[in-house]
């Protein structure tokens, strides 16, 4: 593999990890707002928090690995420019990570609602 492809893979992974952390924190704030009315429902809130954390981390890891695989596929197999494939992958997967974390918030709110006394 060329040096430019390796650099594109590393840069894509690092940028998407940063996006995942920022999106995860934003999602946590959305989660806190979504569960504002669950005062006194400690079990529902705790299970919902664990659900959000697990699904958000899985979403971030799976989408970051997918982005790196796509950059490698586009750069090595399809012979695209490494910077172009990294840029396209970063934009697309950043949007998918944000959307995925919103889905995680909704899913954890549904779990909390199901466990409400």
KAZIRA-V12068 format. One record per helix or strand of 2 or more residues. SS is the DSSP state (a for helix, b for strand). FROM is the first residue (numbers start at 0). TO is the last residue. Records with the same first field share a line. If there is no record, write none. Layout:
# KAZIRA-V12068
SS->FROM-TO ; FROM-TO
This chain:
# KAZIRA-V12068
a->2-33 ; 41-76 ; 81-113
